[in-house]
Amino acid sequence: KNSVNGKQMIWNSKMIAQLEWSGDIINREQKQLVADKIAAKVKNGQVISAGSGSTAFLALFSIADRIRKEQLDVKFIPTSIEIAMTCSSLGLQLTSLLENKPDWLFDGADEVGPNNQLIKGRGGAMFQEKLLMNSCAVNYIIVDPSKIVDKLGSKFPVPIEVFPQSILYVESQLLALGAASLNLRPAKGKDGPVITENGNLIVDAWFDTIDSNFELKIKSITGVIESGLFQQQKFEVLM
Ligand code: 5RP
């Protein structure tokens, strides 16, 4: 596709080559350990969905290292522009859900609560993260021990992606669901709120109690595109 008469066209981009993780990576050593564990799972010929966040970022570097050394043929379906650009900077092959079904997925999490329930979406990519996790039969959540919590929602709010015109309606419905506080996520590097990759807003919602049906309750509000609450999905947690 990206070729003329069979000759591969390659961008010569300094901007992509110089990409780094924005800011410090908290608990880097522990994240690196689990990144190496996930890299050991890669097999030649696979299509892998790459999650977002700093742990997934480190994992991609470890995987790229194996691909280079062992000359593996592996394709990636990214869960965000951020991780697509990391794939590009590492020279990894990208594909999409329209072309391939991923063999497996790896992704990070903000909280891992009792009964394998997650909060994700600090990076704002929860819609594609959930779409890809639901599309994969095998999913690995890669976390450092700081992510394990006794009660879901104790350290992180539930991020909710909202269609902009429905923001006031969604606010009223989230309050009716018992939200203790709701914050429109502000952007950094742009005035006003965060606008997601899908052109929507993010509401960070704190709840005192999150029951086991909450993902479905939030999703049933008209105007909610997706939330970062993962209660219905099947995955294995690696540390
Ligand atoms: C992004 C996510 C990340 O996977 C989650 O925030 C974990 O990030 P990190 O690995 O940097 O701690 O859900 O939307």
py3Dmol code that shows the C-alpha trace and the ligand (Angstrom):
import py3Dmol

protein = """\
ATOM      1  CA  LYS A   1       0.000   0.000   0.000  1.00  0.00           C
ATOM      2  CA  ASN A   2       2.573   2.509   1.115  1.00  0.00           C
ATOM      3  CA  SER A   3       4.611   1.930  -2.018  1.00  0.00           C
ATOM      4  CA  VAL A   4       5.042   3.019  -5.620  1.00  0.00           C
ATOM      5  CA  ASN A   5       5.890   0.266  -8.135  1.00  0.00           C
ATOM      6  CA  GLY A   6       6.778  -2.015  -5.243  1.00  0.00           C
ATOM      7  CA  LYS A   7       9.277   0.458  -3.784  1.00  0.00           C
ATOM      8  CA  GLN A   8       8.584   1.243  -0.111  1.00  0.00           C
ATOM      9  CA  MET A   9       8.078   4.945   0.659  1.00  0.00           C
ATOM     10  CA  ILE A  10       9.505   5.865   4.057  1.00  0.00           C
ATOM     11  CA  TRP A  11       9.016   9.177   5.869  1.00  0.00           C
ATOM     12  CA  ASN A  12      12.160  10.717   7.189  1.00  0.00           C
ATOM     13  CA  SER A  13      10.620  12.388  10.250  1.00  0.00           C
ATOM     14  CA  LYS A  14      12.751  13.828  13.040  1.00  0.00           C
ATOM     15  CA  MET A  15       9.591  14.684  14.946  1.00  0.00           C
ATOM     16  CA  ILE A  16       8.577  11.033  15.240  1.00  0.00           C
ATOM     17  CA  ALA A  17      12.138   9.769  15.732  1.00  0.00           C
ATOM     18  CA  GLN A  18      12.561  12.113  18.724  1.00  0.00           C
ATOM     19  CA  LEU A  19       9.329  11.084  20.441  1.00  0.00           C
ATOM     20  CA  GLU A  20       9.723  10.355  24.138  1.00  0.00           C
ATOM     21  CA  TRP A  21       7.339   9.630  26.965  1.00  0.00           C
ATOM     22  CA  SER A  22       5.860  12.978  28.102  1.00  0.00           C
ATOM     23  CA  GLY A  23       7.162  13.377  31.667  1.00  0.00           C
ATOM     24  CA  ASP A  24       8.625  10.939  34.160  1.00  0.00           C
ATOM     25  CA  ILE A  25       7.574   7.296  34.214  1.00  0.00           C
ATOM     26  CA  ILE A  26       6.465   6.548  37.788  1.00  0.00           C
ATOM     27  CA  ASN A  27       7.617   3.122  39.129  1.00  0.00           C
ATOM     28  CA  ARG A  28       9.692   2.676  35.988  1.00  0.00           C
ATOM     29  CA  GLU A  29      11.689  -0.344  37.199  1.00  0.00           C
ATOM     30  CA  GLN A  30       8.581  -2.333  38.131  1.00  0.00           C
ATOM     31  CA  LYS A  31       6.913  -1.364  34.869  1.00  0.00           C
ATOM     32  CA  GLN A  32      10.003  -2.482  32.944  1.00  0.00           C
ATOM     33  CA  LEU A  33       9.838  -5.930  34.580  1.00  0.00           C
ATOM     34  CA  VAL A  34       6.291  -6.528  33.402  1.00  0.00           C
ATOM     35  CA  ALA A  35       7.108  -4.972  29.994  1.00  0.00           C
ATOM     36  CA  ASP A  36       9.786  -7.641  29.523  1.00  0.00           C
ATOM     37  CA  LYS A  37       7.324 -10.364  30.587  1.00  0.00           C
ATOM     38  CA  ILE A  38       4.893  -9.308  27.874  1.00  0.00           C
ATOM     39  CA  ALA A  39       7.643  -9.117  25.247  1.00  0.00           C
ATOM     40  CA  ALA A  40       8.462 -12.788  25.947  1.00  0.00           C
ATOM     41  CA  LYS A  41       4.921 -13.740  24.791  1.00  0.00           C
ATOM     42  CA  VAL A  42       5.293 -12.425  21.240  1.00  0.00           C
ATOM     43  CA  LYS A  43       5.376 -15.029  18.469  1.00  0.00           C
ATOM     44  CA  ASN A  44       6.234 -14.706  14.804  1.00  0.00           C
ATOM     45  CA  GLY A  45       3.267 -13.923  12.543  1.00  0.00           C
ATOM     46  CA  GLN A  46       1.026 -12.471  15.252  1.00  0.00           C
ATOM     47  CA  VAL A  47      -1.202  -9.406  15.175  1.00  0.00           C
ATOM     48  CA  ILE A  48      -1.043  -7.709  18.569  1.00  0.00           C
ATOM     49  CA  SER A  49      -3.124  -4.885  19.950  1.00  0.00           C
ATOM     50  CA  ALA A  50      -0.920  -2.347  21.736  1.00  0.00           C
ATOM     51  CA  GLY A  51      -2.422  -0.498  24.692  1.00  0.00           C
ATOM     52  CA  SER A  52      -1.721   3.055  25.817  1.00  0.00           C
ATOM     53  CA  GLY A  53       0.124   4.602  28.749  1.00  0.00           C
ATOM     54  CA  SER A  54       3.695   4.414  30.002  1.00  0.00           C
ATOM     55  CA  THR A  55       3.692   0.669  30.830  1.00  0.00           C
ATOM     56  CA  ALA A  56       2.455  -0.172  27.322  1.00  0.00           C
ATOM     57  CA  PHE A  57       5.051   2.283  25.965  1.00  0.00           C
ATOM     58  CA  LEU A  58       7.867   0.406  27.751  1.00  0.00           C
ATOM     59  CA  ALA A  59       6.417  -2.922  26.618  1.00  0.00           C
ATOM     60  CA  LEU A  60       6.485  -1.769  23.005  1.00  0.00           C
ATOM     61  CA  PHE A  61      10.199  -0.947  23.295  1.00  0.00           C
ATOM     62  CA  SER A  62      10.921  -4.424  24.728  1.00  0.00           C
ATOM     63  CA  ILE A  63       8.848  -6.045  21.971  1.00  0.00           C
ATOM     64  CA  ALA A  64      10.564  -3.967  19.263  1.00  0.00           C
ATOM     65  CA  ASP A  65      13.895  -5.155  20.609  1.00  0.00           C
ATOM     66  CA  ARG A  66      12.879  -8.822  20.173  1.00  0.00           C
ATOM     67  CA  ILE A  67      11.446  -8.134  16.712  1.00  0.00           C
ATOM     68  CA  ARG A  68      14.718  -6.552  15.611  1.00  0.00           C
ATOM     69  CA  LYS A  69      16.972  -9.228  17.101  1.00  0.00           C
ATOM     70  CA  GLU A  70      14.866 -12.210  15.975  1.00  0.00           C
ATOM     71  CA  GLN A  71      13.597 -10.720  12.695  1.00  0.00           C
ATOM     72  CA  LEU A  72       9.978 -11.426  13.629  1.00  0.00           C
ATOM     73  CA  ASP A  73       7.028 -10.534  11.433  1.00  0.00           C
ATOM     74  CA  VAL A  74       4.507  -8.929  13.792  1.00  0.00           C
ATOM     75  CA  LYS A  75       1.777  -6.324  13.190  1.00  0.00           C
ATOM     76  CA  PHE A  76       0.220  -3.946  15.716  1.00  0.00           C
ATOM     77  CA  ILE A  77      -3.212  -2.428  16.148  1.00  0.00           C
ATOM     78  CA  PRO A  78      -2.756   0.635  18.382  1.00  0.00           C
ATOM     79  CA  THR A  79      -5.325   1.838  20.939  1.00  0.00           C
ATOM     80  CA  SER A  80      -4.393   5.516  20.517  1.00  0.00           C
ATOM     81  CA  ILE A  81      -2.547   7.983  18.303  1.00  0.00           C
ATOM     82  CA  GLU A  82       0.062   8.207  21.048  1.00  0.00           C
ATOM     83  CA  ILE A  83       0.947   4.512  20.770  1.00  0.00           C
ATOM     84  CA  ALA A  84       0.543   4.488  16.955  1.00  0.00           C
ATOM     85  CA  MET A  85       3.273   7.129  16.790  1.00  0.00           C
ATOM     86  CA  THR A  86       5.467   5.081  19.145  1.00  0.00           C
ATOM     87  CA  CYS A  87       5.015   2.097  16.784  1.00  0.00           C
ATOM     88  CA  SER A  88       5.969   4.351  13.890  1.00  0.00           C
ATOM     89  CA  SER A  89       9.088   5.654  15.671  1.00  0.00           C
ATOM     90  CA  LEU A  90      10.179   2.070  16.387  1.00  0.00           C
ATOM     91  CA  GLY A  91       9.603   0.992  12.782  1.00  0.00           C
ATOM     92  CA  LEU A  92       6.827  -1.444  13.770  1.00  0.00           C
ATOM     93  CA  GLN A  93       4.163  -2.470  11.254  1.00  0.00           C
ATOM     94  CA  LEU A  94       0.728  -0.978  11.901  1.00  0.00           C
ATOM     95  CA  THR A  95      -2.608  -2.411  10.893  1.00  0.00           C
ATOM     96  CA  SER A  96      -6.247  -1.815  11.884  1.00  0.00           C
ATOM     97  CA  LEU A  97      -9.352  -3.643  13.040  1.00  0.00           C
ATOM     98  CA  LEU A  98     -10.711  -3.297   9.502  1.00  0.00           C
ATOM     99  CA  GLU A  99      -7.844  -5.385   8.166  1.00  0.00           C
ATOM    100  CA  ASN A 100      -7.017  -7.818  10.977  1.00  0.00           C
ATOM    101  CA  LYS A 101      -8.382  -9.430  14.122  1.00  0.00           C
ATOM    102  CA  PRO A 102      -5.725  -9.209  16.854  1.00  0.00           C
ATOM    103  CA  ASP A 103      -4.394 -12.445  18.398  1.00  0.00           C
ATOM    104  CA  TRP A 104      -3.970 -10.770  21.755  1.00  0.00           C
ATOM    105  CA  LEU A 105      -3.785  -7.407  23.509  1.00  0.00           C
ATOM    106  CA  PHE A 106      -1.648  -5.836  26.188  1.00  0.00           C
ATOM    107  CA  ASP A 107      -2.620  -2.663  28.027  1.00  0.00           C
ATOM    108  CA  GLY A 108      -2.039  -0.881  31.320  1.00  0.00           C
ATOM    109  CA  ALA A 109      -4.548   0.140  33.986  1.00  0.00           C
ATOM    110  CA  ASP A 110      -4.945   2.822  36.637  1.00  0.00           C
ATOM    111  CA  GLU A 111      -6.624   0.587  39.219  1.00  0.00           C
ATOM    112  CA  VAL A 112      -7.082  -3.160  39.490  1.00  0.00           C
ATOM    113  CA  GLY A 113      -9.865  -3.789  41.994  1.00  0.00           C
ATOM    114  CA  PRO A 114     -11.369  -6.943  43.522  1.00  0.00           C
ATOM    115  CA  ASN A 115     -12.731  -9.559  41.066  1.00  0.00           C
ATOM    116  CA  ASN A 116     -10.568  -8.277  38.220  1.00  0.00           C
ATOM    117  CA  GLN A 117     -12.362  -5.009  37.666  1.00  0.00           C
ATOM    118  CA  LEU A 118     -10.420  -2.086  36.240  1.00  0.00           C
ATOM    119  CA  ILE A 119     -10.346   1.651  35.973  1.00  0.00           C
ATOM    120  CA  LYS A 120      -8.506   2.811  32.860  1.00  0.00           C
ATOM    121  CA  GLY A 121      -8.386   5.984  30.819  1.00  0.00           C
ATOM    122  CA  ARG A 122      -6.013   8.344  32.610  1.00  0.00           C
ATOM    123  CA  GLY A 123      -4.621   8.879  29.110  1.00  0.00           C
ATOM    124  CA  GLY A 124      -8.092   9.449  27.660  1.00  0.00           C
ATOM    125  CA  ALA A 125      -7.952   6.470  25.268  1.00  0.00           C
ATOM    126  CA  MET A 126     -10.574   4.261  26.959  1.00  0.00           C
ATOM    127  CA  PHE A 127     -12.946   4.033  23.993  1.00  0.00           C
ATOM    128  CA  GLN A 128     -10.415   2.396  21.671  1.00  0.00           C
ATOM    129  CA  GLU A 129      -8.889   0.469  24.570  1.00  0.00           C
ATOM    130  CA  LYS A 130     -12.240  -1.134  25.336  1.00  0.00           C
ATOM    131  CA  LEU A 131     -13.084  -1.702  21.670  1.00  0.00           C
ATOM    132  CA  LEU A 132      -9.822  -3.544  21.177  1.00  0.00           C
ATOM    133  CA  MET A 133     -10.066  -5.504  24.422  1.00  0.00           C
ATOM    134  CA  ASN A 134     -13.563  -6.622  23.472  1.00  0.00           C
ATOM    135  CA  SER A 135     -12.212  -7.604  20.037  1.00  0.00           C
ATOM    136  CA  CYS A 136      -9.456  -9.833  21.453  1.00  0.00           C
ATOM    137  CA  ALA A 137      -9.917 -13.324  22.868  1.00  0.00           C
ATOM    138  CA  VAL A 138      -6.732 -13.009  24.947  1.00  0.00           C
ATOM    139  CA  ASN A 139      -5.970  -9.879  26.970  1.00  0.00           C
ATOM    140  CA  TYR A 140      -3.106  -9.058  29.333  1.00  0.00           C
ATOM    141  CA  ILE A 141      -3.272  -6.137  31.738  1.00  0.00           C
ATOM    142  CA  ILE A 142       0.241  -5.089  32.703  1.00  0.00           C
ATOM    143  CA  VAL A 143       0.646  -3.152  35.938  1.00  0.00           C
ATOM    144  CA  ASP A 144       3.066  -2.381  38.739  1.00  0.00           C
ATOM    145  CA  PRO A 145       1.898  -3.289  42.279  1.00  0.00           C
ATOM    146  CA  SER A 146       0.803   0.309  43.044  1.00  0.00           C
ATOM    147  CA  LYS A 147      -2.233  -0.269  40.789  1.00  0.00           C
ATOM    148  CA  ILE A 148      -3.839  -2.906  43.039  1.00  0.00           C
ATOM    149  CA  VAL A 149      -6.642  -1.427  45.194  1.00  0.00           C
ATOM    150  CA  ASP A 150      -9.087  -2.874  47.746  1.00  0.00           C
ATOM    151  CA  LYS A 151     -11.887  -0.643  46.492  1.00  0.00           C
ATOM    152  CA  LEU A 152     -12.398   0.464  42.899  1.00  0.00           C
ATOM    153  CA  GLY A 153     -12.432   4.246  42.567  1.00  0.00           C
ATOM    154  CA  SER A 154     -10.334   4.912  45.641  1.00  0.00           C
ATOM    155  CA  LYS A 155      -7.354   6.489  43.850  1.00  0.00           C
ATOM    156  CA  PHE A 156      -8.704   7.338  40.392  1.00  0.00           C
ATOM    157  CA  PRO A 157     -12.031   8.711  39.163  1.00  0.00           C
ATOM    158  CA  VAL A 158     -13.967   6.887  36.446  1.00  0.00           C
ATOM    159  CA  PRO A 159     -13.275   8.713  33.167  1.00  0.00           C
ATOM    160  CA  ILE A 160     -16.308   8.996  30.927  1.00  0.00           C
ATOM    161  CA  GLU A 161     -16.136  10.058  27.267  1.00  0.00           C
ATOM    162  CA  VAL A 162     -19.127  12.219  26.435  1.00  0.00           C
ATOM    163  CA  PHE A 163     -20.551  13.542  23.152  1.00  0.00           C
ATOM    164  CA  PRO A 164     -20.212  17.353  23.624  1.00  0.00           C
ATOM    165  CA  GLN A 165     -23.862  18.324  22.979  1.00  0.00           C
ATOM    166  CA  SER A 166     -25.029  15.866  25.614  1.00  0.00           C
ATOM    167  CA  ILE A 167     -22.723  17.020  28.412  1.00  0.00           C
ATOM    168  CA  LEU A 168     -25.428  18.672  30.565  1.00  0.00           C
ATOM    169  CA  TYR A 169     -27.833  15.764  30.167  1.00  0.00           C
ATOM    170  CA  VAL A 170     -25.071  13.280  31.018  1.00  0.00           C
ATOM    171  CA  GLU A 171     -24.131  15.351  34.068  1.00  0.00           C
ATOM    172  CA  SER A 172     -27.716  15.156  35.366  1.00  0.00           C
ATOM    173  CA  GLN A 173     -27.824  11.381  34.809  1.00  0.00           C
ATOM    174  CA  LEU A 174     -24.469  10.772  36.493  1.00  0.00           C
ATOM    175  CA  LEU A 175     -25.651  12.768  39.515  1.00  0.00           C
ATOM    176  CA  ALA A 176     -28.793  10.612  39.557  1.00  0.00           C
ATOM    177  CA  LEU A 177     -26.490   7.552  39.564  1.00  0.00           C
ATOM    178  CA  GLY A 178     -24.916   8.934  42.747  1.00  0.00           C
ATOM    179  CA  ALA A 179     -21.762  10.678  41.504  1.00  0.00           C
ATOM    180  CA  ALA A 180     -20.059  12.421  44.428  1.00  0.00           C
ATOM    181  CA  SER A 181     -18.171  14.795  42.143  1.00  0.00           C
ATOM    182  CA  LEU A 182     -17.872  15.401  38.400  1.00  0.00           C
ATOM    183  CA  ASN A 183     -15.035  17.258  36.711  1.00  0.00           C
ATOM    184  CA  LEU A 184     -14.695  18.173  33.067  1.00  0.00           C
ATOM    185  CA  ARG A 185     -11.101  17.152  32.311  1.00  0.00           C
ATOM    186  CA  PRO A 186      -9.064  20.252  31.468  1.00  0.00           C
ATOM    187  CA  ALA A 187      -6.493  20.152  28.650  1.00  0.00           C
ATOM    188  CA  LYS A 188      -2.787  20.793  29.050  1.00  0.00           C
ATOM    189  CA  GLY A 189      -1.247  22.497  26.030  1.00  0.00           C
ATOM    190  CA  LYS A 190      -4.648  23.732  24.828  1.00  0.00           C
ATOM    191  CA  ASP A 191      -7.220  26.130  26.291  1.00  0.00           C
ATOM    192  CA  GLY A 192     -10.438  24.590  27.592  1.00  0.00           C
ATOM    193  CA  PRO A 193     -11.275  20.919  28.041  1.00  0.00           C
ATOM    194  CA  VAL A 194      -9.537  17.821  26.689  1.00  0.00           C
ATOM    195  CA  ILE A 195     -10.955  16.850  23.299  1.00  0.00           C
ATOM    196  CA  THR A 196     -10.529  13.114  22.738  1.00  0.00           C
ATOM    197  CA  GLU A 197      -9.320  11.431  19.558  1.00  0.00           C
ATOM    198  CA  ASN A 198     -13.006  10.997  18.724  1.00  0.00           C
ATOM    199  CA  GLY A 199     -13.836  14.699  19.201  1.00  0.00           C
ATOM    200  CA  ASN A 200     -15.553  14.273  22.567  1.00  0.00           C
ATOM    201  CA  LEU A 201     -15.188  15.527  26.158  1.00  0.00           C
ATOM    202  CA  ILE A 202     -14.035  13.617  29.227  1.00  0.00           C
ATOM    203  CA  VAL A 203     -15.821  13.785  32.580  1.00  0.00           C
ATOM    204  CA  ASP A 204     -13.867  12.401  35.543  1.00  0.00           C
ATOM    205  CA  ALA A 205     -16.461  11.002  37.934  1.00  0.00           C
ATOM    206  CA  TRP A 206     -15.951  10.062  41.568  1.00  0.00           C
ATOM    207  CA  PHE A 207     -18.386   7.608  43.135  1.00  0.00           C
ATOM    208  CA  ASP A 208     -18.456   6.469  46.778  1.00  0.00           C
ATOM    209  CA  THR A 209     -19.575   3.020  45.695  1.00  0.00           C
ATOM    210  CA  ILE A 210     -19.163   1.279  42.354  1.00  0.00           C
ATOM    211  CA  ASP A 211     -21.396  -1.783  42.119  1.00  0.00           C
ATOM    212  CA  SER A 212     -20.731  -4.640  39.696  1.00  0.00           C
ATOM    213  CA  ASN A 213     -23.261  -3.301  37.126  1.00  0.00           C
ATOM    214  CA  PHE A 214     -21.893   0.201  36.994  1.00  0.00           C
ATOM    215  CA  GLU A 215     -20.173  -0.125  33.631  1.00  0.00           C
ATOM    216  CA  LEU A 216     -23.516  -0.987  32.019  1.00  0.00           C
ATOM    217  CA  LYS A 217     -25.411   1.698  33.948  1.00  0.00           C
ATOM    218  CA  ILE A 218     -23.005   4.425  32.811  1.00  0.00           C
ATOM    219  CA  LYS A 219     -22.979   3.145  29.239  1.00  0.00           C
ATOM    220  CA  SER A 220     -26.776   3.247  29.059  1.00  0.00           C
ATOM    221  CA  ILE A 221     -26.840   7.060  29.399  1.00  0.00           C
ATOM    222  CA  THR A 222     -27.445   8.646  25.975  1.00  0.00           C
ATOM    223  CA  GLY A 223     -24.397  10.674  25.040  1.00  0.00           C
ATOM    224  CA  VAL A 224     -21.908   8.469  26.893  1.00  0.00           C
ATOM    225  CA  ILE A 225     -19.533   7.098  24.284  1.00  0.00           C
ATOM    226  CA  GLU A 226     -17.645   4.872  26.713  1.00  0.00           C
ATOM    227  CA  SER A 227     -16.248   4.806  30.229  1.00  0.00           C
ATOM    228  CA  GLY A 228     -12.948   3.689  31.685  1.00  0.00           C
ATOM    229  CA  LEU A 229     -14.714   1.187  33.929  1.00  0.00           C
ATOM    230  CA  PHE A 230     -13.878  -2.366  32.812  1.00  0.00           C
ATOM    231  CA  GLN A 231     -16.159  -4.860  34.600  1.00  0.00           C
ATOM    232  CA  GLN A 232     -17.438  -7.014  31.742  1.00  0.00           C
ATOM    233  CA  GLN A 233     -14.137  -7.949  30.082  1.00  0.00           C
ATOM    234  CA  LYS A 234     -11.949 -11.045  30.445  1.00  0.00           C
ATOM    235  CA  PHE A 235      -8.232 -10.556  30.991  1.00  0.00           C
ATOM    236  CA  GLU A 236      -5.212 -11.773  32.909  1.00  0.00           C
ATOM    237  CA  VAL A 237      -3.324  -9.351  35.151  1.00  0.00           C
ATOM    238  CA  LEU A 238       0.494  -9.515  34.937  1.00  0.00           C
ATOM    239  CA  MET A 239       2.829  -7.778  37.396  1.00  0.00           C
TER     240      MET A 239
END
"""
ligand_1 = """\
14
5RP
C -4.568 5.145 29.175
C -4.635 4.006 30.130
C -3.353 3.514 30.676
O -3.205 2.172 30.337
C -3.358 3.682 32.180
O -3.573 5.049 32.463
C -2.031 3.230 32.796
O -1.017 4.121 32.471
P 0.462 3.925 32.947
O 0.966 2.648 32.361
O 1.191 5.146 32.410
O 0.487 3.895 34.460
O -5.678 3.492 30.439
O -5.834 5.546 28.728
"""
view = py3Dmol.view(width=600, height=400)
view.addModel(protein, "pdb")
view.setStyle({"model": 0}, {"cartoon": {"style": "trace"}})
view.addModel(ligand_1, "xyz")
view.setStyle({"model": 1}, {"stick": {}})
view.zoomTo()
view.show()
